């Protein structure tokens, strides 16, 4: 994908966000660090925040502080999805992934990053943004 | 030097250190993972939460 802006605009799936908070030296963590030093733009949606909060509350409690710290760096957050946007996206993908995918489309990001291979398979080629794993994105970033 | 000036200086040093860390990590061929939870566990928990939220909120909206 040709990018005319200096920085990549990257939408994070909840899995990548939580993995990055869990392991700052892993690929997802490095992507969050790239955002912190303003080398890329990160976009998330209220639906991603809701999922992350739920997972942290129920299972990954030790990530709470890192999550709040990430939010304090002010990533771009899209507006909540409208019913029309949800319905429109459901024609492309109808599953529990629809709200997250709709958020990625709404964000107009260059990339959607996910660790979920099933989600990647279901969404690949269905939107203008490239659907990659964090590792695949870093290969692309290094080659930039 | 005032407290504000000291904090500002520390903030600048912190940012530079972060840049240094990112540049260093980008040069490494493979990233060291670590972390308390495995990616597999994270993906599993996210999928579970996604399904719950879908059933509670979105499946009825579409």
N, CA and C atoms of all chains as a GROMACS GRO file, in nm:
protein
  618
    1UNK      N    1   0.084  -0.120   0.000
    1UNK     CA    2   0.000   0.000   0.000
    1UNK      C    3   0.087   0.125   0.000
    2UNK      N    4   0.058   0.214  -0.088
    2UNK     CA    5   0.137   0.336  -0.094
    2UNK      C    6   0.085   0.434   0.011
    3UNK      N    7   0.179   0.490   0.086
    3UNK     CA    8   0.140   0.583   0.191
    3UNK      C    9   0.206   0.717   0.166
    4UNK      N   10   0.125   0.819   0.151
    4UNK     CA   11   0.182   0.950   0.121
    4UNK      C   12   0.211   1.028   0.249
    5UNK      N   13   0.149   0.987   0.360
    5UNK     CA   14   0.177   1.053   0.487
    5UNK      C   15   0.308   0.998   0.542
    6UNK      N   16   0.365   1.077   0.636
    6UNK     CA   17   0.491   1.032   0.694
    6UNK      C   18   0.470   0.913   0.788
    7UNK      N   19   0.362   0.919   0.866
    7UNK     CA   20   0.339   0.813   0.963
    7UNK      C   21   0.228   0.717   0.918
    8UNK      N   22   0.249   0.591   0.952
    8UNK     CA   23   0.144   0.493   0.927
    8UNK      C   24   0.033   0.513   1.029
    9UNK      N   25  -0.087   0.488   0.983
    9UNK     CA   26  -0.204   0.496   1.071
    9UNK      C   27  -0.248   0.351   1.096
   10UNK      N   28  -0.243   0.312   1.222
   10UNK     CA   29  -0.259   0.170   1.255
   10UNK      C   30  -0.375   0.149   1.353
   11UNK      N   31  -0.468   0.062   1.315
   11UNK     CA   32  -0.578   0.028   1.405
   11UNK      C   33  -0.542  -0.101   1.479
   12UNK      N   34  -0.550  -0.097   1.611
   12UNK     CA   35  -0.514  -0.215   1.690
   12UNK      C   36  -0.637  -0.294   1.731
   13UNK      N   37  -0.634  -0.422   1.699
   13UNK     CA   38  -0.734  -0.513   1.754
   13UNK      C   39  -0.701  -0.530   1.903
   14UNK      N   40  -0.801  -0.567   1.982
   14UNK     CA   41  -0.782  -0.581   2.127
   14UNK      C   42  -0.669  -0.678   2.160
   15UNK      N   43  -0.656  -0.784   2.081
   15UNK     CA   44  -0.552  -0.885   2.109
   15UNK      C   45  -0.413  -0.823   2.102
   16UNK      N   46  -0.390  -0.736   2.003
   16UNK     CA   47  -0.259  -0.672   1.988
   16UNK      C   48  -0.236  -0.571   2.100
   17UNK      N   49  -0.339  -0.497   2.132
   17UNK     CA   50  -0.326  -0.398   2.239
   17UNK      C   51  -0.286  -0.467   2.370
   18UNK      N   52  -0.358  -0.573   2.406
   18UNK     CA   53  -0.329  -0.640   2.534
   18UNK      C   54  -0.194  -0.712   2.530
   19UNK      N   55  -0.159  -0.768   2.415
   19UNK     CA   56  -0.029  -0.835   2.403
   19UNK      C   57   0.083  -0.733   2.419
   20UNK      N   58   0.066  -0.615   2.362
   20UNK     CA   59   0.167  -0.509   2.373
   20UNK      C   60   0.184  -0.461   2.516
   21UNK      N   61   0.072  -0.453   2.589
   21UNK     CA   62   0.080  -0.409   2.729
   21UNK      C   63   0.143  -0.519   2.814
   22UNK      N   64   0.118  -0.643   2.775
   22UNK     CA   65   0.169  -0.758   2.850
   22UNK      C   66   0.319  -0.778   2.830
   23UNK      N   67   0.365  -0.751   2.709
   23UNK     CA   68   0.505  -0.779   2.676
   23UNK      C   69   0.565  -0.663   2.596
   24UNK      N   70   0.617  -0.561   2.665
   24UNK     CA   71   0.667  -0.441   2.596
   24UNK      C   72   0.781  -0.467   2.497
   25UNK      N   73   0.852  -0.579   2.513
   25UNK     CA   74   0.963  -0.607   2.421
   25UNK      C   75   0.924  -0.696   2.303
   26UNK      N   76   0.801  -0.743   2.302
   26UNK     CA   77   0.754  -0.824   2.189
   26UNK      C   78   0.713  -0.734   2.073
   27UNK      N   79   0.668  -0.795   1.963
   27UNK     CA   80   0.632  -0.718   1.843
   27UNK      C   81   0.518  -0.619   1.873
   28UNK      N   82   0.416  -0.665   1.945
   28UNK     CA   83   0.302  -0.575   1.977
   28UNK      C   84   0.348  -0.462   2.068
   29UNK      N   85   0.438  -0.495   2.163
   29UNK     CA   86   0.490  -0.392   2.254
   29UNK      C   87   0.571  -0.288   2.180
   30UNK      N   88   0.647  -0.334   2.081
   30UNK     CA   89   0.728  -0.241   2.002
   30UNK      C   90   0.638  -0.146   1.922
   31UNK      N   91   0.526  -0.197   1.877
   31UNK     CA   92   0.431  -0.113   1.803
   31UNK      C   93   0.374  -0.004   1.895
   32UNK      N   94   0.346  -0.040   2.018
   32UNK     CA   95   0.298   0.061   2.114
   32UNK      C   96   0.409   0.162   2.143
   33UNK      N   97   0.533   0.114   2.152
   33UNK     CA   98   0.645   0.206   2.173
   33UNK      C   99   0.662   0.302   2.056
   34UNK      N  100   0.642   0.251   1.934
   34UNK     CA  101   0.652   0.337   1.814
   34UNK      C  102   0.548   0.450   1.822
   35UNK      N  103   0.432   0.416   1.876
   35UNK     CA  104   0.328   0.518   1.894
   35UNK      C  105   0.372   0.619   2.002
   36UNK      N  106   0.431   0.569   2.109
   36UNK     CA  107   0.470   0.658   2.220
   36UNK      C  108   0.575   0.759   2.177
   37UNK      N  109   0.660   0.721   2.083
   37UNK     CA  110   0.760   0.817   2.034
   37UNK      C  111   0.712   0.883   1.905
   38UNK      N  112   0.583   0.869   1.879
   38UNK     CA  113   0.513   0.936   1.766
   38UNK      C  114   0.570   0.901   1.628
   39UNK      N  115   0.610   0.774   1.614
   39UNK     CA  116   0.657   0.732   1.480
   39UNK      C  117   0.543   0.670   1.400
   40UNK      N  118   0.438   0.628   1.469
   40UNK     CA  119   0.317   0.583   1.400
   40UNK      C  120   0.197   0.641   1.475
   41UNK      N  121   0.082   0.644   1.408
   41UNK     CA  122  -0.042   0.685   1.475
   41UNK      C  123  -0.122   0.560   1.508
   42UNK      N  124  -0.167   0.551   1.631
   42UNK     CA  125  -0.251   0.438   1.669
   42UNK      C  126  -0.395   0.484   1.684
   43UNK      N  127  -0.486   0.404   1.628
   43UNK     CA  128  -0.628   0.431   1.642
   43UNK      C  129  -0.694   0.309   1.705
   44UNK      N  130  -0.782   0.334   1.799
   44UNK     CA  131  -0.863   0.225   1.855
   44UNK      C  132  -1.008   0.274   1.855
   45UNK      N  133  -1.099   0.185   1.892
   45UNK     CA  134  -1.240   0.224   1.894
   45UNK      C  135  -1.295   0.203   2.035
   46UNK      N  136  -1.409   0.264   2.066
   46UNK     CA  137  -1.470   0.242   2.198
   46UNK      C  138  -1.499   0.094   2.220
   47UNK      N  139  -1.523   0.020   2.110
   47UNK     CA  140  -1.552  -0.123   2.122
   47UNK      C  141  -1.425  -0.200   2.164
   48UNK      N  142  -1.309  -0.155   2.116
   48UNK     CA  143  -1.182  -0.217   2.158
   48UNK      C  144  -1.158  -0.188   2.307
   49UNK      N  145  -1.186  -0.065   2.347
   49UNK     CA  146  -1.166  -0.029   2.489
   49UNK      C  147  -1.258  -0.113   2.578
   50UNK      N  148  -1.382  -0.129   2.536
   50UNK     CA  149  -1.477  -0.207   2.615
   50UNK      C  150  -1.429  -0.352   2.630
   51UNK      N  151  -1.383  -0.410   2.520
   51UNK     CA  152  -1.332  -0.548   2.526
   51UNK      C  153  -1.211  -0.559   2.617
   52UNK      N  154  -1.118  -0.464   2.599
   52UNK     CA  155  -0.995  -0.467   2.679
   52UNK      C  156  -1.029  -0.454   2.828
   53UNK      N  157  -1.119  -0.362   2.859
   53UNK     CA  158  -1.158  -0.344   3.000
   53UNK      C  159  -1.218  -0.472   3.057
   54UNK      N  160  -1.301  -0.538   2.976
   54UNK     CA  161  -1.366  -0.660   3.024
   54UNK      C  162  -1.264  -0.773   3.048
   55UNK      N  163  -1.172  -0.788   2.953
   55UNK     CA  164  -1.071  -0.895   2.967
   55UNK      C  165  -0.981  -0.866   3.087
   56UNK      N  166  -0.942  -0.739   3.102
   56UNK     CA  167  -0.854  -0.703   3.215
   56UNK      C  168  -0.926  -0.728   3.347
   57UNK      N  169  -1.051  -0.688   3.353
   57UNK     CA  170  -1.128  -0.704   3.477
   57UNK      C  171  -1.147  -0.852   3.513
   58UNK      N  172  -1.173  -0.935   3.413
   58UNK     CA  173  -1.204  -1.075   3.442
   58UNK      C  174  -1.082  -1.166   3.450
   59UNK      N  175  -0.980  -1.134   3.372
   59UNK     CA  176  -0.871  -1.232   3.363
   59UNK      C  177  -0.730  -1.173   3.377
   60UNK      N  178  -0.703  -1.062   3.309
   60UNK     CA  179  -0.565  -1.013   3.303
   60UNK      C  180  -0.548  -0.887   3.388
   61UNK      N  181  -0.582  -0.899   3.517
   61UNK     CA  182  -0.585  -0.782   3.606
   61UNK      C  183  -0.453  -0.706   3.612
   62UNK      N  184  -0.343  -0.778   3.596
   62UNK     CA  185  -0.213  -0.710   3.613
   62UNK      C  186  -0.184  -0.611   3.499
   63UNK      N  187  -0.268  -0.609   3.396
   63UNK     CA  188  -0.245  -0.516   3.284
   63UNK      C  189  -0.317  -0.383   3.304
   64UNK      N  190  -0.387  -0.369   3.415
   64UNK     CA  191  -0.470  -0.249   3.437
   64UNK      C  192  -0.389  -0.119   3.432
   65UNK      N  193  -0.277  -0.117   3.504
   65UNK     CA  194  -0.197   0.006   3.509
   65UNK      C  195  -0.139   0.039   3.371
   66UNK      N  196  -0.089  -0.064   3.302
   66UNK     CA  197  -0.032  -0.042   3.169
   66UNK      C  198  -0.138   0.009   3.072
   67UNK      N  199  -0.261  -0.041   3.088
   67UNK     CA  200  -0.371   0.002   3.001
   67UNK      C  201  -0.403   0.151   3.025
   68UNK      N  202  -0.409   0.189   3.152
   68UNK     CA  203  -0.438   0.330   3.184
   68UNK      C  204  -0.324   0.420   3.135
   69UNK      N  205  -0.203   0.372   3.148
   69UNK     CA  206  -0.086   0.446   3.100
   69UNK      C  207  -0.094   0.466   2.948
   70UNK      N  208  -0.135   0.360   2.878
   70UNK     CA  209  -0.149   0.368   2.731
   70UNK      C  210  -0.255   0.473   2.696
   71UNK      N  211  -0.367   0.470   2.766
   71UNK     CA  212  -0.475   0.567   2.735
   71UNK      C  213  -0.429   0.710   2.764
   72UNK      N  214  -0.342   0.725   2.865
   72UNK     CA  215  -0.295   0.861   2.899
   72UNK      C  216  -0.206   0.919   2.789
   73UNK      N  217  -0.155   0.834   2.700
   73UNK     CA  218  -0.078   0.883   2.585
   73UNK      C  219  -0.168   0.928   2.471
   74UNK      N  220  -0.298   0.924   2.497
   74UNK     CA  221  -0.398   0.975   2.403
   74UNK      C  222  -0.393   0.915   2.262
   75UNK      N  223  -0.419   0.785   2.251
   75UNK     CA  224  -0.436   0.730   2.116
   75UNK      C  225  -0.565   0.786   2.057
   76UNK      N  226  -0.573   0.788   1.926
   76UNK     CA  227  -0.697   0.837   1.865
   76UNK      C  228  -0.809   0.734   1.889
   77UNK      N  229  -0.923   0.781   1.932
   77UNK     CA  230  -1.036   0.690   1.956
   77UNK      C  231  -1.150   0.731   1.864
   78UNK      N  232  -1.197   0.637   1.785
   78UNK     CA  233  -1.307   0.668   1.692
   78UNK      C  234  -1.436   0.691   1.772
   79UNK      N  235  -1.534   0.750   1.706
   79UNK     CA  236  -1.665   0.765   1.771
   79UNK      C  237  -1.734   0.630   1.772
   80UNK      N  238  -1.834   0.615   1.861
   80UNK     CA  239  -1.909   0.489   1.866
   80UNK      C  240  -1.976   0.460   1.733
   81UNK      N  241  -1.992   0.334   1.703
   81UNK     CA  242  -2.053   0.295   1.576
   81UNK      C  243  -2.202   0.326   1.575
   82UNK      N  244  -2.250   0.368   1.461
   82UNK     CA  245  -2.395   0.386   1.447
   82UNK      C  246  -2.454   0.254   1.398
   83UNK      N  247  -2.585   0.242   1.408
   83UNK     CA  248  -2.652   0.121   1.359
   83UNK      C  249  -2.629   0.102   1.209
   84UNK      N  250  -2.627   0.215   1.137
   84UNK     CA  251  -2.607   0.208   0.992
   84UNK      C  252  -2.468   0.150   0.960
   85UNK      N  253  -2.367   0.199   1.032
   85UNK     CA  254  -2.230   0.149   1.008
   85UNK      C  255  -2.219  -0.001   1.041
   86UNK      N  256  -2.283  -0.039   1.150
   86UNK     CA  257  -2.281  -0.181   1.189
   86UNK      C  258  -2.347  -0.267   1.083
   87UNK      N  259  -2.463  -0.222   1.038
   87UNK     CA  260  -2.539  -0.300   0.938
   87UNK      C  261  -2.459  -0.310   0.807
   88UNK      N  262  -2.401  -0.196   0.767
   88UNK     CA  263  -2.323  -0.194   0.644
   88UNK      C  264  -2.206  -0.295   0.651
   89UNK      N  265  -2.138  -0.296   0.764
   89UNK     CA  266  -2.024  -0.388   0.781
   89UNK      C  267  -2.071  -0.533   0.788
   90UNK      N  268  -2.189  -0.552   0.844
   90UNK     CA  269  -2.238  -0.690   0.860
   90UNK      C  270  -2.263  -0.758   0.724
   91UNK      N  271  -2.279  -0.678   0.618
   91UNK     CA  272  -2.293  -0.738   0.484
   91UNK      C  273  -2.159  -0.796   0.438
   92UNK      N  274  -2.049  -0.739   0.488
   92UNK     CA  275  -1.915  -0.789   0.452
   92UNK      C  276  -1.875  -0.903   0.545
   93UNK      N  277  -1.902  -0.885   0.674
   93UNK     CA  278  -1.863  -0.983   0.774
   93UNK      C  279  -1.970  -0.987   0.883
   94UNK      N  280  -2.037  -1.099   0.897
   94UNK     CA  281  -2.139  -1.110   1.001
   94UNK      C  282  -2.094  -1.211   1.106
   95UNK      N  283  -2.039  -1.159   1.213
   95UNK     CA  284  -1.996  -1.243   1.325
   95UNK      C  285  -1.968  -1.151   1.442
   96UNK      N  286  -1.921  -1.209   1.552
   96UNK     CA  287  -1.890  -1.125   1.669
   96UNK      C  288  -1.775  -1.029   1.642
   97UNK      N  289  -1.702  -1.050   1.531
   97UNK     CA  290  -1.593  -0.960   1.494
   97UNK      C  291  -1.644  -0.833   1.423
   98UNK      N  292  -1.771  -0.833   1.385
   98UNK     CA  293  -1.824  -0.720   1.307
   98UNK      C  294  -1.800  -0.583   1.372
   99UNK      N  295  -1.829  -0.564   1.503
   99UNK     CA  296  -1.808  -0.430   1.562
   99UNK      C  297  -1.662  -0.382   1.556
  100UNK      N  298  -1.569  -0.474   1.576
  100UNK     CA  299  -1.427  -0.435   1.573
  100UNK      C  300  -1.386  -0.402   1.429
  101UNK      N  301  -1.432  -0.486   1.336
  101UNK     CA  302  -1.401  -0.464   1.195
  101UNK      C  303  -1.463  -0.332   1.147
  102UNK      N  304  -1.584  -0.305   1.192
  102UNK     CA  305  -1.651  -0.180   1.154
  102UNK      C  306  -1.572  -0.059   1.208
  103UNK      N  307  -1.518  -0.074   1.329
  103UNK     CA  308  -1.437   0.033   1.388
  103UNK      C  309  -1.311   0.058   1.307
  104UNK      N  310  -1.250  -0.051   1.260
  104UNK     CA  311  -1.128  -0.038   1.178
  104UNK      C  312  -1.159   0.033   1.047
  105UNK      N  313  -1.272  -0.001   0.986
  105UNK     CA  314  -1.311   0.063   0.860
  105UNK      C  315  -1.337   0.212   0.886
  106UNK      N  316  -1.408   0.238   0.994
  106UNK     CA  317  -1.442   0.378   1.029
  106UNK      C  318  -1.316   0.462   1.054
  107UNK      N  319  -1.213   0.398   1.108
  107UNK     CA  320  -1.092   0.472   1.145
  107UNK      C  321  -1.009   0.518   1.024
  108UNK      N  322  -1.036   0.458   0.909
  108UNK     CA  323  -0.959   0.485   0.787
  108UNK      C  324  -0.809   0.462   0.807
  109UNK      N  325  -0.779   0.358   0.882
  109UNK     CA  326  -0.638   0.327   0.908
  109UNK      C  327  -0.576   0.261   0.784
  110UNK      N  328  -0.444   0.266   0.778
  110UNK     CA  329  -0.372   0.197   0.671
  110UNK      C  330  -0.362   0.048   0.700
  111UNK      N  331  -0.357   0.016   0.830
  111UNK     CA  332  -0.339  -0.124   0.871
  111UNK      C  333  -0.433  -0.158   0.986
  112UNK      N  334  -0.480  -0.282   0.983
  112UNK     CA  335  -0.551  -0.339   1.098
  112UNK      C  336  -0.462  -0.452   1.148
  113UNK      N  337  -0.419  -0.440   1.274
  113UNK     CA  338  -0.329  -0.543   1.329
  113UNK      C  339  -0.403  -0.633   1.426
  114UNK      N  340  -0.386  -0.763   1.407
  114UNK     CA  341  -0.451  -0.860   1.495
  114UNK      C  342  -0.362  -0.982   1.517
  115UNK      N  343  -0.382  -1.047   1.631
  115UNK     CA  344  -0.311  -1.174   1.658
  115UNK      C  345  -0.401  -1.292   1.629
  116UNK      N  346  -0.526  -1.265   1.601
  116UNK     CA  347  -0.625  -1.368   1.579
  116UNK      C  348  -0.624  -1.409   1.432
  117UNK      N  349  -0.569  -1.526   1.405
  117UNK     CA  350  -0.555  -1.573   1.266
  117UNK      C  351  -0.690  -1.587   1.197
  118UNK      N  352  -0.792  -1.631   1.273
  118UNK     CA  353  -0.926  -1.647   1.212
  118UNK      C  354  -0.980  -1.511   1.169
  119UNK      N  355  -0.963  -1.412   1.256
  119UNK     CA  356  -1.010  -1.275   1.226
  119UNK      C  357  -0.934  -1.222   1.103
  120UNK      N  358  -0.805  -1.250   1.100
  120UNK     CA  359  -0.722  -1.204   0.986
  120UNK      C  360  -0.772  -1.267   0.855
  121UNK      N  361  -0.800  -1.397   0.860
  121UNK     CA  362  -0.848  -1.468   0.740
  121UNK      C  363  -0.981  -1.413   0.693
  122UNK      N  364  -1.071  -1.389   0.790
  122UNK     CA  365  -1.206  -1.343   0.756
  122UNK      C  366  -1.209  -1.203   0.697
  123UNK      N  367  -1.112  -1.120   0.737
  123UNK     CA  368  -1.118  -0.979   0.697
  123UNK      C  369  -1.021  -0.942   0.584
  124UNK      N  370  -0.925  -1.028   0.558
  124UNK     CA  371  -0.823  -0.998   0.457
  124UNK      C  372  -0.887  -0.971   0.320
  125UNK      N  373  -0.850  -0.859   0.262
  125UNK     CA  374  -0.899  -0.826   0.128
  125UNK      C  375  -1.039  -0.767   0.126
  126UNK      N  376  -1.101  -0.754   0.243
  126UNK     CA  377  -1.238  -0.703   0.248
  126UNK      C  378  -1.244  -0.554   0.280
  127UNK      N  379  -1.130  -0.494   0.297
  127UNK     CA  380  -1.125  -0.351   0.327
  127UNK      C  381  -0.999  -0.292   0.265
  128UNK      N  382  -0.995  -0.158   0.259
  128UNK     CA  383  -0.878  -0.092   0.199
  128UNK      C  384  -0.754  -0.111   0.286
  129UNK      N  385  -0.776  -0.124   0.417
  129UNK     CA  386  -0.658  -0.136   0.504
  129UNK      C  387  -0.605  -0.280   0.501
  130UNK      N  388  -0.474  -0.291   0.515
  130UNK     CA  389  -0.412  -0.424   0.515
  130UNK      C  390  -0.429  -0.487   0.653
  131UNK      N  391  -0.466  -0.614   0.654
  131UNK     CA  392  -0.484  -0.684   0.781
  131UNK      C  393  -0.360  -0.770   0.805
  132UNK      N  394  -0.284  -0.733   0.907
  132UNK     CA  395  -0.154  -0.799   0.932
  132UNK      C  396  -0.140  -0.839   1.078
  133UNK      N  397  -0.044  -0.927   1.102
  133UNK     CA  398  -0.006  -0.955   1.241
  133UNK      C  399   0.098  -0.849   1.280
  134UNK      N  400   0.124  -0.828   1.409
  134UNK     CA  401   0.226  -0.729   1.448
  134UNK      C  402   0.362  -0.758   1.385
  135UNK      N  403   0.401  -0.885   1.379
  135UNK     CA  404   0.530  -0.922   1.318
  135UNK      C  405   0.536  -0.882   1.171
  136UNK      N  406   0.429  -0.909   1.098
  136UNK     CA  407   0.424  -0.873   0.956
  136UNK      C  408   0.432  -0.721   0.937
  137UNK      N  409   0.366  -0.649   1.029
  137UNK     CA  410   0.370  -0.503   1.019
  137UNK      C  411   0.512  -0.451   1.041
  138UNK      N  412   0.582  -0.510   1.140
  138UNK     CA  413   0.718  -0.462   1.168
  138UNK      C  414   0.813  -0.487   1.051
  139UNK      N  415   0.793  -0.596   0.981
  139UNK     CA  416   0.874  -0.623   0.861
  139UNK      C  417   0.853  -0.509   0.761
  140UNK      N  418   0.728  -0.471   0.745
  140UNK     CA  419   0.692  -0.364   0.652
  140UNK      C  420   0.750  -0.230   0.700
  141UNK      N  421   0.739  -0.206   0.831
  141UNK     CA  422   0.786  -0.080   0.889
  141UNK      C  423   0.938  -0.066   0.873
  142UNK      N  424   1.007  -0.176   0.899
  142UNK     CA  425   1.155  -0.172   0.888
  142UNK      C  426   1.199  -0.145   0.745
  143UNK      N  427   1.120  -0.194   0.649
  143UNK     CA  428   1.156  -0.178   0.507
  143UNK      C  429   1.119  -0.040   0.454
  144UNK      N  430   1.046   0.037   0.532
  144UNK     CA  431   0.994   0.168   0.489
  144UNK      C  432   1.107   0.266   0.456
  145UNK      N  433   1.694   2.562   4.026
  145UNK     CA  434   1.602   2.517   3.920
  145UNK      C  435   1.466   2.482   3.983
  146UNK      N  436   1.357   2.529   3.924
  146UNK     CA  437   1.224   2.503   3.981
  146UNK      C  438   1.180   2.358   3.957
  147UNK      N  439   1.080   2.315   4.037
  147UNK     CA  440   1.029   2.178   4.022
  147UNK      C  441   0.978   2.156   3.880
  148UNK      N  442   0.907   2.254   3.827
  148UNK     CA  443   0.851   2.244   3.692
  148UNK      C  444   0.960   2.222   3.588
  149UNK      N  445   1.068   2.299   3.603
  149UNK     CA  446   1.179   2.288   3.506
  149UNK      C  447   1.245   2.152   3.515
  150UNK      N  448   1.260   2.103   3.640
  150UNK     CA  449   1.322   1.970   3.658
  150UNK      C  450   1.236   1.863   3.594
  151UNK      N  451   1.104   1.872   3.619
  151UNK     CA  452   1.013   1.772   3.562
  151UNK      C  453   1.014   1.776   3.409
  152UNK      N  454   1.023   1.897   3.356
  152UNK     CA  455   1.026   1.913   3.211
  152UNK      C  456   1.151   1.846   3.153
  153UNK      N  457   1.263   1.868   3.224
  153UNK     CA  458   1.390   1.809   3.179
  153UNK      C  459   1.384   1.656   3.185
  154UNK      N  460   1.327   1.605   3.296
  154UNK     CA  461   1.314   1.459   3.310
  154UNK      C  462   1.226   1.403   3.199
  155UNK      N  463   1.118   1.474   3.168
  155UNK     CA  464   1.027   1.432   3.061
  155UNK      C  465   1.099   1.422   2.928
  156UNK      N  466   1.186   1.522   2.901
  156UNK     CA  467   1.261   1.522   2.775
  156UNK      C  468   1.357   1.404   2.770
  157UNK      N  469   1.427   1.381   2.882
  157UNK     CA  470   1.523   1.269   2.889
  157UNK      C  471   1.449   1.136   2.868
  158UNK      N  472   1.330   1.126   2.933
  158UNK     CA  473   1.249   1.005   2.922
  158UNK      C  474   1.212   0.979   2.775
  159UNK      N  475   1.172   1.083   2.705
  159UNK     CA  476   1.133   1.069   2.564
  159UNK      C  477   1.252   1.024   2.478
  160UNK      N  478   1.368   1.086   2.504
  160UNK     CA  479   1.488   1.048   2.428
  160UNK      C  480   1.526   0.903   2.453
  161UNK      N  481   1.512   0.860   2.582
  161UNK     CA  482   1.542   0.721   2.616
  161UNK      C  483   1.449   0.625   2.544
  162UNK      N  484   1.321   0.666   2.538
  162UNK     CA  485   1.222   0.584   2.469
  162UNK      C  486   1.258   0.569   2.321
  163UNK      N  487   1.299   0.679   2.260
  163UNK     CA  488   1.338   0.676   2.119
  163UNK      C  489   1.456   0.582   2.099
  164UNK      N  490   1.552   0.592   2.191
  164UNK     CA  491   1.670   0.507   2.185
  164UNK      C  492   1.632   0.360   2.194
  165UNK      N  493   1.541   0.331   2.287
  165UNK     CA  494   1.495   0.193   2.309
  165UNK      C  495   1.427   0.140   2.183
  166UNK      N  496   1.340   0.221   2.123
  166UNK     CA  497   1.267   0.180   2.003
  166UNK      C  498   1.365   0.154   1.888
  167UNK      N  499   1.461   0.246   1.870
  167UNK     CA  500   1.560   0.228   1.763
  167UNK      C  501   1.639   0.099   1.784
  168UNK      N  502   1.675   0.073   1.909
  168UNK     CA  503   1.751  -0.048   1.941
  168UNK      C  504   1.668  -0.173   1.912
  169UNK      N  505   1.544  -0.173   1.960
  169UNK     CA  506   1.458  -0.291   1.941
  169UNK      C  507   1.429  -0.317   1.793
  170UNK      N  508   1.416  -0.208   1.716
  170UNK     CA  509   1.390  -0.225   1.572
  170UNK      C  510   1.506  -0.291   1.500
  171UNK      N  511   1.626  -0.272   1.554
  171UNK     CA  512   1.745  -0.330   1.489
  171UNK      C  513   1.762  -0.478   1.523
  172UNK      N  514   1.698  -0.522   1.632
  172UNK     CA  515   1.712  -0.664   1.670
  172UNK      C  516   1.637  -0.752   1.570
  173UNK      N  517   1.698  -0.864   1.528
  173UNK     CA  518   1.628  -0.950   1.433
  173UNK      C  519   1.501  -1.012   1.490
  174UNK      N  520   1.506  -1.050   1.616
  174UNK     CA  521   1.388  -1.110   1.676
  174UNK      C  522   1.366  -1.049   1.814
  175UNK      N  523   1.241  -1.016   1.842
  175UNK     CA  524   1.212  -0.950   1.970
  175UNK      C  525   1.202  -1.053   2.083
  176UNK      N  526   1.255  -1.012   2.198
  176UNK     CA  527   1.244  -1.096   2.317
  176UNK      C  528   1.102  -1.080   2.368
  177UNK      N  529   1.035  -1.194   2.395
  177UNK     CA  530   0.895  -1.182   2.433
  177UNK      C  531   0.873  -1.152   2.581
  178UNK      N  532   0.871  -1.251   2.660
  178UNK     CA  533   0.845  -1.231   2.802
  178UNK      C  534   0.698  -1.200   2.826
  179UNK      N  535   0.668  -1.142   2.940
  179UNK     CA  536   0.529  -1.110   2.969
  179UNK      C  537   0.464  -1.217   3.053
  180UNK      N  538   0.365  -1.177   3.131
  180UNK     CA  539   0.301  -1.267   3.225
  180UNK      C  540   0.207  -1.368   3.157
  181UNK      N  541   0.141  -1.324   3.051
  181UNK     CA  542   0.043  -1.410   2.983
  181UNK      C  543   0.093  -1.445   2.843
  182UNK      N  544   0.052  -1.560   2.793
  182UNK     CA  545   0.090  -1.596   2.656
  182UNK      C  546  -0.006  -1.529   2.557
  183UNK      N  547   0.039  -1.512   2.433
  183UNK     CA  548  -0.049  -1.454   2.331
  183UNK      C  549  -0.171  -1.544   2.308
  184UNK      N  550  -0.149  -1.674   2.321
  184UNK     CA  551  -0.258  -1.770   2.301
  184UNK      C  552  -0.370  -1.744   2.404
  185UNK      N  553  -0.328  -1.721   2.528
  185UNK     CA  554  -0.425  -1.695   2.634
  185UNK      C  555  -0.497  -1.562   2.609
  186UNK      N  556  -0.421  -1.463   2.566
  186UNK     CA  557  -0.480  -1.332   2.539
  186UNK      C  558  -0.585  -1.342   2.427
  187UNK      N  559  -0.549  -1.409   2.319
  187UNK     CA  560  -0.643  -1.424   2.206
  187UNK      C  561  -0.768  -1.499   2.252
  188UNK      N  562  -0.747  -1.603   2.332
  188UNK     CA  563  -0.862  -1.682   2.380
  188UNK      C  564  -0.957  -1.596   2.465
  189UNK      N  565  -0.898  -1.516   2.555
  189UNK     CA  566  -0.982  -1.432   2.643
  189UNK      C  567  -1.053  -1.321   2.564
  190UNK      N  568  -0.983  -1.266   2.465
  190UNK     CA  569  -1.046  -1.161   2.382
  190UNK      C  570  -1.163  -1.220   2.304
  191UNK      N  571  -1.144  -1.339   2.250
  191UNK     CA  572  -1.252  -1.405   2.174
  191UNK      C  573  -1.374  -1.428   2.263
  192UNK      N  574  -1.346  -1.470   2.387
  192UNK     CA  575  -1.454  -1.498   2.482
  192UNK      C  576  -1.532  -1.369   2.511
  193UNK      N  577  -1.459  -1.263   2.542
  193UNK     CA  578  -1.523  -1.134   2.574
  193UNK      C  579  -1.600  -1.081   2.452
  194UNK      N  580  -1.542  -1.100   2.333
  194UNK     CA  581  -1.605  -1.051   2.210
  194UNK      C  582  -1.740  -1.119   2.187
  195UNK      N  583  -1.741  -1.248   2.211
  195UNK     CA  584  -1.865  -1.326   2.193
  195UNK      C  585  -1.972  -1.279   2.293
  196UNK      N  586  -1.929  -1.258   2.419
  196UNK     CA  587  -2.023  -1.214   2.523
  196UNK      C  588  -2.084  -1.079   2.485
  197UNK      N  589  -1.999  -0.986   2.447
  197UNK     CA  590  -2.046  -0.850   2.414
  197UNK      C  591  -2.138  -0.855   2.292
  198UNK      N  592  -2.100  -0.939   2.196
  198UNK     CA  593  -2.183  -0.955   2.074
  198UNK      C  594  -2.323  -1.002   2.113
  199UNK      N  595  -2.328  -1.105   2.198
  199UNK     CA  596  -2.459  -1.159   2.238
  199UNK      C  597  -2.539  -1.060   2.321
  200UNK      N  598  -2.470  -0.985   2.406
  200UNK     CA  599  -2.541  -0.889   2.492
  200UNK      C  600  -2.592  -0.767   2.416
  201UNK      N  601  -2.512  -0.718   2.323
  201UNK     CA  602  -2.544  -0.589   2.262
  201UNK      C  603  -2.572  -0.590   2.113
  202UNK      N  604  -2.480  -0.646   2.036
  202UNK     CA  605  -2.483  -0.620   1.892
  202UNK      C  606  -2.573  -0.715   1.812
  203UNK      N  607  -2.582  -0.840   1.853
  203UNK     CA  608  -2.659  -0.935   1.771
  203UNK      C  609  -2.803  -0.888   1.753
  204UNK      N  610  -2.853  -0.814   1.852
  204UNK     CA  611  -2.992  -0.764   1.842
  204UNK      C  612  -3.000  -0.635   1.759
  205UNK      N  613  -2.888  -0.565   1.749
  205UNK     CA  614  -2.889  -0.436   1.678
  205UNK      C  615  -2.882  -0.453   1.527
  206UNK      N  616  -2.830  -0.568   1.484
  206UNK     CA  617  -2.812  -0.587   1.338
  206UNK      C  618  -2.928  -0.666   1.280
   0.00000   0.00000   0.00000
